[in-house]
């Protein structure tokens, strides 16, 4: 069991780093607008790649879905809709207040809610262990708050106060709260996973089916919104220039990084054991926040920032690491 937990934790950590990096190629699409990047990313990430994997790994997709309880698919659809709306709010919020503060608010809230809700519905956990897990979750929130404060110092220095700051925070909070529906979708998809496993499919193939189903809703909402912007702004012509051909590869890379992140999370969380989808989600989201800040440091985003901002950032990252270690230790003792 310890080897299985270590394996699952390793997959989740790698997945978290991948998720933190997925927006990086968007910086290279300098001559495209948001709607161009978001449409191609949505196509590759939420439609093409997940269903390509399913096509390769699953010979009879329709039969698996037909054998899955209808209630499972209904709840997955509800949670997938929430996750799709979270992605839209993510884009709007990040555009208004920036990556540093936006990532901390969104992923921190998603980590807290997504880990807490399945935990509250679990059974067989002693009060002491339950309290220890809650302490780790609140420590996670403290780390997110510290990183947020550090990010606000940095953005004040660079951009000054924005009139749309409060609006951006509201969208980020909405995205963070709805972002937890992604984890709930994975939890609800346990029935689909069990059906797939019962038909002889591998764990990877079974989790691929869950992710592909959830991503279908993500594509409809995000791709549809991007097309709406393309029509509104009459900007379809930017797809045509040959010098923009590399942008399609960059957005494919974005989709691949995102897909790898959640495929590894799905397999890794189930390898952690009974509470893997609760504790694994917290570890995954903390890794995303910590890695995103680390990438920001390495790429010079914090160069010239006030010493106080760097101290707040260091304290926040330390709190996140402690929270991850505590959650991992709790899962080891519960497995």
N, C-alpha and C positions, 0 to 999 in steps of 0.2 A: 504493500500500500504506500509506503514511503517513496519507493521508486516511481510509482504512478503519480503521486502528488508532485514530486520534483519535475517529472516530465511535463505534467500539465502546467505547472507554474512557469516553466521555461518557455513553453509555447505561448502563454499569455503575455509574458514580458516581451518576446520578439514581436508578437502581434501589436502590442502597445507602441513600440518604437516605429513599426511600419505605419500605424495610424497617424502618429505624430508627423511623419514625413510626407504623407500623401498630398498635401497642398503645395509642397515645394516646387514641383514642375510647373505649376500655374504661373510662377514668377517669370518663367521663360517665354510665356505666350504674350509678349509685350504689346503686340499690335492687335490682339483680340480683345473684345469687351467681355464683361462678366458672362453674358448670355451665351457666347460662343464656347467659352471654356466649360460652363456648367452643362450645356447641352451635350457636348462630346464626352465629358466626364460621366454624366448620367447614363449615356448610351453604353459606354464601355463597362462602367462599374456596376450599374444596376440591371442591365439587360444582357449585353453580349457575353461578358466573361462568366457570370454565374450560370447562365443557361448553357453555355458551351461546356463548362465543367460537368454539369448534370447530364448533358447529352453523351459525354464520354464515359461517365461513371455508372449511369443508370440506363439499363436497356429498355425498361417499360415504365416510363414516368407516370403515365395515366393510370396504370394498375396500382401503383403505390398510393397515389392520391385517392383513388376510388376506395381503397381498403382503409384509409385513415378516417377516424371518426369525424363526422361533420362538425361537431362542436369544436374540435381542435382547429380546423381550418377557419371557422368563424372567428375565434379568439385571435388567431394569428393575423387575420385580416384587420381586425380592429387595432391591434398593437402596431401592425405595419403602417396603417394610416397615420397613427400618432408619430411614428418614427419618421415618416416622410415629411410631415409638417414640421418636425423638429429640424430636419435638414434645411428646409426653406428659411426658418427662423434663424438658423445658424448663419446662413449666408448674409441675411440682412443685418443681423447683430454685429457680425465681424466687420462688415463694411462700415458700420457707424462708429464703433469704438476701438477697432483694431484687434490684432491677433492676441497680443499678450493678455490683456484684460478679458477679452471675449472667451479665449480658450479656458482660462481659469474658471470663469463663472459657469460656462456651459458644461464642460466635462466634469467639474467638481460636483455640480448639482446632479448631473446624470449618474455619477458614481455613487453618490450618497443615496439617492432615491432608488436606483436600480439594485443596489446591494441590500437596502433596508427592507423593501417590500417583500421579496421572496423569503427573507429571513424571518419576518413576522408571521409568515404562513407555514413555517417549518415546525416540526415536532421533534421531541426527543433531545432537546438541547437544555442543559442544566442552566439554572438562573445565573450562576457565576460565569459560565462561558458566554451566555447571552450578553451579560453586562460587559464582559471584556470586549466582545465584538462591537458593541455599541460605542465603547470608549474609542476604539480604533476608527470607527466611522466618523465620530465627532472630531477626532484628531485630524482626519482627512479634510474635514471642512475647515479646520483651523489653518492647515497648510494651504488650502485653496485661497482662503482669505488673505493670508500673508503674501502669496504670489500675486493676488489681485491688487493689493496695496502697492506692491513694488511696481507692477505694470502701470498703475495709474500715475505714479511719480514720473515714470519714463515718458508716458504719453503727454503729460502736462508740460514736460521739458521740451518735447519735440513739436507738439501741435497746439498747445494751449487748450483752454476749455472749449469744448464743442457744444453748440446749442442743442445738438441732437443726442447729447450724452445719455440723458435719462431714457430717451426712446430706445437707444441701442441696448442699454442695460435691460430694459423690459423684454426686448426680443431675445436677448441672451438667456434671461431667466426662463422664458417660455420654452426656448430650445432645450435648456438643461432639464427642465421638468419633463418635457415630452421625450427627451432623449432616452430616458429610462425605459420607455416603451420598447426600445430595441431589445434590451435584455429580457423584458417580459415576453416579447415575441419568441425569443429563444426558449424561454421556460415553457410557454404554451406549445412550442413545437416538439416537446418531448414525445407527444403521441405520434407525431409523424416520424420521429427518429425510431421509436420502438417498432412501428409498422415496417419501416425500411429494414431495420436490423432483422426483424422476423422473416423477411423475404430474402435474407442472405446477403444484404448489402453491407459494405464496410462502414465503419464509424465515419470516415471521411465523406463517403458518398451520402450517408444519411444526413449529416450536418450540412452538406452542400445543398440538399433539397430544401432544408429549412431556410437557409440563407437566400436561395434563389426565389423562393416563394415570397419572402419579406421584401426582397429587392424589387420585385415586380411592381409593388405599390410605390416604392421609392422612385422608380423610373417614371411612372405615370404622373406623379405630382411634380417632381423636379424637372423632368424633361418637358412637361407641359408648360411649366412656368417659364422655362428658358425660351421655348418657342413663342410664347406670348410676348416676351420682351423683344425677340427678333422681329416679330411682326410690328410691334409698337414702335420700335426704333428704326425699322427698315434697314437692318444691318446684315442681311443675308449675304451681301456681296463680299464681306470680309472672309468668307470661307474660300473664295476662288483663287486669290493670288498664290502663285507657286511658292513664293518665299515663305508662305505660312504652312507649307506641307508638313514641316517638322512638328507643328503644333498638335497635329493629330497623334503623333507618337508620344508627345509629352502628356496629353490627356489620357492616352492609353496607359501610360506609366502611373498616372494618378489612380486610375481605376484598379490597376493591378496591385498597387500598394494597399489600397482600401480593402480589396477582396482578400488579400493575404492576411491582413490584420484580423478580419472577422472570421475567416475560416480557421485560423490558428486559435482564436478565442473560443470558437464553438467546440473544437476538439479538446483544447486544453482545459476548459471549464468542466467538461463532463469527466475528464480524467482525474479531476481533483476530488471527486466523490460526491457525497450527498448534498453538501451545500456549495458545490463548485460554481453553480450559476449565480449564487449570491456573492460569495467571497471573491470569485474569479472576476466578476464585473468591477468590483472595487479596485482590485489590483490592476486590472486592465486600464481603467480610466486614470488612476494615479500615474501609471507608467506613461500614458499619453501626455498628461500635463507636465510631468517632470522632463520627458524627452523633448517636448516642444520648447520648453524654456532652455534646455541644453542646446538644442539646435540654434535657438536665437542667440545664445552666447557665442557659439562657434562661428556663426555667420556675421558677427559684429553688431547685432541689434542692440546690445547693451553697452557698446563702446561709448564712452563719454557720459554714461548715466551717473547720477549722483551716488556717492558712496552709501548713503542711507538706503537707496533703492536696491543696491546690490546686497546689502545686509538683510533687508526684508526678503529678498528673493532666496538667499541662502537659507534663512530660517524656514521659509515655506517649503522648500525642497526637502529639507531635513525632516520636517513634520510629515511630508508625504511618504518619505522612505520608511519612517517609523510606522506609519499606518499600514503600509504594504507588508512590512515584516510581521506586524501584529496579526493581520488578517491571514497571512500565510501560516503562521504558527497556530492560529486558532483552527484553521482547516486541517492541519496535520493532526491535531489532538481530537478532532471530531470524526476523522475518517476511520 
